[in-house]
Amino acid sequence: MNATAMDRPAFQPRTASEQHHARAVAGPRAFAAVAVAGAVGAALLIVGASNDSSVLAGVGVVVVAAVAMACAGFIVVAPNESKVLILLGRYIGTVTTAGWCWVNPLTIVWRETISLRVRNFQSDRTKVNDGGGSPIEIAAVVVWRVVDTAKAVFDVEDFQQFVVVQSETAVRHLASQFPYDDFGEGAVSLRGNTDEITQALHTELQARLAAAGIEVLETRLTHLAYAPEIAQAMLRRQEAQAVVAARRTIVAGAVGLVDMALREISAQGVVELDEGRKAAMVSNLMVVLSGDRGPTPIVNTGSLERL
């Protein structure tokens, strides 16, 4: 393989195509010209046959044949559609203006209609290992449209199949780059950073589909879950993390309440507490405030010395 071929970027065709407008004449004006030419040819044919003039008859036959061939140049382009024209193996342009028009009639041998409408592609649920090695299921939807008909027709074999394959490949690659969850570590994850993941998928997919003249309008993950074989284990892990986070909040709040209670008691002179009694009170309050169930109070009817 030579150096030029090795330096060529991925998905770069050997001969890149670029869309340009084909020459077209408005349908009514072209029809009027063809109708006049047809009338002239028919008149020449009739006059030549009446006067036994082979020259006039021959000219009339040629004109009528030319008119019949010219009729093959009339095409109708629907809104948000296009006609790709080829003449003798050479791309001569694309008609994108909706309506009735006339083009080179010799292109009737090869004309292709390409839709310019917005399309959706929903990928299948794919099982793949995420950035942390855990098996997950992922699926995405891609909204796209053709913006360069020449690239879509000539630079790839089947641009619709190209969209399907490259979209699934991009989704797999995205899933393998990031973990499903950051587990509180602050890293970018598939579940916790939706906007960043969507932008990364959009950027990668646009780079892959540019060679086919495709514009990616939107990408979005439609399904994201752990694979069934590890779903229960990961659910327990998430539950444990939620419990730990809740306990951390409860303890922090309890410490604040205990500190506030001790300061208020001391400031208002409700009772004099030595270090031992403070420790006992802190212990009791922490048990009451941090417990996962309602406390069962014990009323002390004796002296404070018995605490």
C-alpha positions as CSV (number, residue, x, y, z in Angstrom):
1,M,0.0,0.0,0.0
2,N,1.4,3.4,-1.0
3,A,1.8,6.4,1.3
4,T,-1.1,8.2,-0.3
5,A,-3.5,5.4,0.4
6,M,-2.3,5.1,4.0
7,D,-2.7,8.8,4.7
8,R,-6.3,8.9,3.4
9,P,-8.8,9.4,6.2
10,A,-11.3,6.8,7.2
11,F,-14.5,6.6,5.0
12,Q,-12.8,8.8,2.4
13,P,-13.9,7.7,-1.1
14,R,-11.2,7.3,-3.8
15,T,-13.0,10.0,-5.9
16,A,-15.1,12.3,-3.8
17,S,-18.4,13.6,-5.2
18,E,-20.1,16.9,-4.6
19,Q,-23.6,17.9,-5.3
20,H,-24.4,20.6,-7.8
21,H,-27.5,21.7,-9.5
22,A,-28.5,20.3,-12.9
23,R,-29.6,22.4,-15.8
24,A,-33.3,22.3,-16.0
25,V,-36.0,24.2,-17.9
26,A,-39.4,25.1,-16.5
27,G,-41.9,22.5,-17.5
28,P,-44.6,24.8,-19.1
29,R,-42.0,26.7,-21.2
30,A,-40.3,23.4,-22.4
31,F,-43.7,21.9,-23.2
32,A,-44.6,24.9,-25.3
33,A,-41.4,24.6,-27.3
34,V,-41.8,20.8,-27.7
35,A,-45.5,21.3,-28.8
36,V,-44.5,23.9,-31.4
37,A,-41.7,21.7,-32.7
38,G,-44.1,18.7,-32.8
39,A,-46.7,20.7,-34.8
40,V,-44.0,21.9,-37.3
41,G,-42.8,18.3,-37.7
42,A,-46.3,17.0,-38.3
43,A,-47.0,19.8,-40.8
44,L,-43.8,19.0,-42.7
45,L,-44.7,15.4,-42.8
46,I,-48.2,16.0,-44.1
47,V,-47.0,18.5,-46.7
48,G,-44.3,16.2,-47.9
49,A,-46.6,13.3,-48.2
50,S,-49.2,15.4,-50.1
51,N,-46.7,16.8,-52.5
52,D,-44.7,13.6,-52.9
53,S,-41.7,15.5,-51.5
54,S,-39.3,13.0,-49.8
55,V,-37.2,15.8,-48.5
56,L,-40.0,17.5,-46.6
57,A,-41.3,14.2,-45.4
58,G,-37.8,13.1,-44.2
59,V,-37.3,16.4,-42.3
60,G,-40.8,16.0,-40.8
61,V,-39.9,12.4,-39.6
62,V,-36.6,13.7,-38.1
63,V,-38.4,16.5,-36.3
64,V,-41.1,14.3,-35.0
65,A,-38.5,11.7,-33.8
66,A,-36.6,14.5,-32.0
67,V,-39.8,15.7,-30.4
68,A,-40.6,12.2,-29.2
69,M,-37.1,11.9,-27.7
70,A,-37.4,15.3,-26.1
71,C,-40.6,14.2,-24.3
72,A,-38.4,11.9,-22.3
73,G,-36.8,14.9,-20.6
74,F,-40.0,15.9,-18.6
75,I,-39.8,15.0,-14.9
76,V,-41.8,15.9,-11.8
77,V,-40.0,16.5,-8.5
78,A,-42.0,16.2,-5.4
79,P,-41.4,18.5,-2.4
80,N,-38.4,17.4,-0.3
81,E,-37.2,15.1,-3.1
82,S,-34.5,15.3,-5.7
83,K,-33.5,13.7,-9.0
84,V,-29.9,12.6,-9.5
85,L,-29.0,12.7,-13.2
86,I,-26.3,10.8,-15.0
87,L,-25.4,11.2,-18.7
88,L,-23.2,8.5,-20.3
89,G,-21.7,7.6,-17.0
90,R,-21.0,11.1,-15.9
91,Y,-22.8,12.9,-13.1
92,I,-24.4,16.1,-14.5
93,G,-26.2,17.4,-11.5
94,T,-29.2,17.1,-9.1
95,V,-32.6,18.7,-9.5
96,T,-33.9,19.8,-6.1
97,T,-36.5,22.3,-7.0
98,A,-40.0,20.9,-6.6
99,G,-42.3,21.0,-9.6
100,W,-42.5,20.1,-13.3
101,C,-39.3,20.6,-15.4
102,W,-37.4,19.5,-18.4
103,V,-33.9,18.0,-18.3
104,N,-31.6,16.3,-20.8
105,P,-33.7,13.5,-22.2
106,L,-30.7,11.2,-22.5
107,T,-30.6,10.9,-18.7
108,I,-33.7,8.8,-18.8
109,V,-31.5,5.7,-18.8
110,W,-30.3,6.5,-15.3
111,R,-32.2,8.8,-12.9
112,E,-32.5,8.2,-9.2
113,T,-35.0,9.8,-6.8
114,I,-33.5,10.6,-3.4
115,S,-35.7,11.7,-0.6
116,L,-34.5,14.8,1.3
117,R,-37.0,14.3,4.1
118,V,-36.0,13.9,7.8
119,R,-35.8,10.3,8.8
120,N,-35.5,8.3,12.0
121,F,-33.4,5.2,12.8
122,Q,-34.1,3.3,16.0
123,S,-31.2,0.9,16.8
124,D,-31.8,-2.5,18.4
125,R,-30.9,-3.1,22.0
126,T,-27.3,-4.0,22.0
127,K,-25.4,-5.8,24.7
128,V,-21.9,-4.4,25.2
129,N,-19.3,-3.9,28.0
130,D,-19.2,-0.4,29.3
131,G,-16.1,1.6,30.2
132,G,-15.8,-0.3,33.5
133,G,-16.2,-3.8,31.9
134,S,-19.8,-4.3,33.1
135,P,-22.3,-5.8,30.5
136,I,-25.0,-3.3,29.7
137,E,-27.9,-3.0,27.2
138,I,-28.0,0.2,25.1
139,A,-30.1,1.6,22.2
140,A,-30.4,5.0,20.5
141,V,-32.5,6.9,18.0
142,V,-30.8,8.9,15.2
143,V,-32.6,11.7,13.3
144,W,-31.0,12.3,10.0
145,R,-31.4,13.5,6.4
146,V,-29.5,13.6,3.1
147,V,-27.9,16.9,2.4
148,D,-25.5,15.9,-0.5
149,T,-27.2,13.5,-3.0
150,A,-24.0,13.0,-4.9
151,K,-22.1,11.6,-1.9
152,A,-25.1,9.5,-0.9
153,V,-25.4,7.9,-4.4
154,F,-21.8,7.7,-5.6
155,D,-19.5,7.6,-2.5
156,V,-21.2,4.7,-0.6
157,E,-22.9,1.5,-1.8
158,D,-26.2,1.9,0.0
159,F,-26.5,5.1,2.1
160,Q,-29.4,3.8,4.2
161,Q,-27.6,0.7,5.2
162,F,-24.5,2.8,5.8
163,V,-26.5,4.8,8.3
164,V,-27.7,1.7,10.1
165,V,-24.3,0.1,10.4
166,Q,-22.4,3.2,11.4
167,S,-25.1,4.2,14.0
168,E,-24.9,0.8,15.7
169,T,-21.1,1.0,15.6
170,A,-21.0,4.5,17.1
171,V,-23.4,3.4,19.9
172,R,-21.2,0.4,20.7
173,H,-18.1,2.5,20.7
174,L,-19.7,5.2,22.9
175,A,-20.8,2.6,25.5
176,S,-17.3,1.1,25.7
177,Q,-15.8,4.6,26.5
178,F,-17.8,5.5,29.5
179,P,-19.0,3.6,32.6
180,Y,-22.7,3.1,33.3
181,D,-22.5,4.9,36.6
182,D,-19.8,6.9,38.3
183,F,-20.7,5.5,41.8
184,G,-20.0,8.9,43.4
185,E,-16.6,9.4,41.9
186,G,-17.5,12.4,39.8
187,A,-16.5,10.8,36.4
188,V,-18.5,11.2,33.2
189,S,-21.0,8.3,33.1
190,L,-23.7,7.1,30.7
191,R,-26.5,7.4,33.3
192,G,-25.3,10.6,35.1
193,N,-24.2,12.8,32.2
194,T,-26.9,12.6,29.6
195,D,-26.1,15.9,27.7
196,E,-22.4,15.1,27.4
197,I,-23.0,11.5,26.2
198,T,-25.6,12.7,23.7
199,Q,-23.2,15.3,22.3
200,A,-20.3,12.8,22.1
201,L,-22.6,10.4,20.2
202,H,-23.8,13.2,17.9
203,T,-20.2,14.3,17.1
204,E,-18.9,10.8,16.4
205,L,-21.9,9.8,14.3
206,Q,-21.7,13.0,12.2
207,A,-18.0,12.3,11.5
208,R,-18.9,8.8,10.4
209,L,-21.8,9.7,8.1
210,A,-20.3,12.8,6.5
211,A,-18.8,10.6,3.7
212,A,-22.3,9.7,2.7
213,G,-23.6,13.2,2.6
214,I,-25.7,12.7,5.7
215,E,-26.5,15.4,8.3
216,V,-27.3,14.1,11.8
217,L,-30.0,16.3,13.3
218,E,-30.3,14.6,16.7
219,T,-29.2,11.6,18.7
220,R,-30.7,10.3,21.9
221,L,-30.3,7.2,24.0
222,T,-33.6,5.4,24.2
223,H,-32.6,2.5,26.4
224,L,-29.9,2.1,29.0
225,A,-29.8,-0.7,31.6
226,Y,-27.5,-3.3,33.1
227,A,-27.6,-6.7,31.5
228,P,-30.0,-9.1,33.2
229,E,-27.2,-11.3,34.6
230,I,-25.8,-8.4,36.8
231,A,-28.9,-6.2,37.1
232,Q,-29.8,-7.5,40.6
233,A,-26.3,-7.2,42.0
234,M,-25.9,-3.6,40.6
235,L,-29.3,-2.7,42.1
236,R,-28.2,-3.9,45.5
237,R,-25.0,-1.8,45.1
238,Q,-27.1,1.3,44.2
239,E,-29.4,0.7,47.2
240,A,-26.4,0.3,49.5
241,Q,-24.9,3.6,48.2
242,A,-28.3,5.3,48.7
243,V,-28.4,4.1,52.3
244,V,-24.9,5.2,53.0
245,A,-25.6,8.7,51.5
246,A,-28.8,9.0,53.6
247,R,-27.0,7.9,56.8
248,R,-24.3,10.5,56.1
249,T,-26.9,13.2,55.8
250,I,-28.7,12.0,59.0
251,V,-25.5,11.9,61.0
252,A,-24.5,15.4,59.8
253,G,-27.9,16.7,60.9
254,A,-27.8,14.9,64.2
255,V,-24.4,16.4,65.0
256,G,-25.6,19.8,64.3
257,L,-28.7,19.3,66.5
258,V,-26.6,17.9,69.4
259,D,-24.2,20.8,69.2
260,M,-27.1,23.3,69.2
261,A,-28.8,21.6,72.1
262,L,-25.6,21.7,74.3
263,R,-25.0,25.3,73.5
264,E,-28.6,26.3,74.3
265,I,-28.5,24.4,77.6
266,S,-25.3,26.0,78.5
267,A,-26.3,29.5,77.4
268,Q,-29.6,29.5,79.2
269,G,-28.2,27.8,82.4
270,V,-30.9,25.1,82.4
271,V,-28.6,22.7,84.1
272,E,-24.9,22.4,84.8
273,L,-23.4,19.4,82.9
274,D,-19.9,18.1,83.5
275,E,-18.0,16.3,80.8
276,G,-19.3,12.9,81.7
277,R,-22.9,14.0,81.6
278,K,-22.3,15.8,78.3
279,A,-20.9,12.6,76.9
280,A,-23.9,10.6,78.1
281,M,-26.3,13.2,76.7
282,V,-24.5,13.3,73.3
283,S,-24.6,9.5,73.2
284,N,-28.4,9.4,73.9
285,L,-29.2,12.2,71.5
286,M,-27.1,10.6,68.7
287,V,-28.9,7.3,69.2
288,V,-32.3,9.0,69.1
289,L,-31.5,11.2,66.1
290,S,-29.6,8.7,64.0
291,G,-31.6,5.6,64.6
292,D,-33.6,4.0,61.8
293,R,-36.7,3.5,64.0
294,G,-38.6,5.5,66.6
295,P,-37.0,5.6,70.0
296,T,-38.6,4.1,73.1
297,P,-38.3,6.8,75.8
298,I,-37.5,6.0,79.4
299,V,-38.7,8.7,81.9
300,N,-36.3,9.3,84.7
301,T,-38.2,10.2,87.9
302,G,-35.1,10.2,90.2
303,S,-32.3,12.7,90.6
304,L,-29.9,13.8,87.9
305,E,-27.2,11.8,89.8
306,R,-28.7,8.6,88.6
307,L,-28.2,9.4,84.9
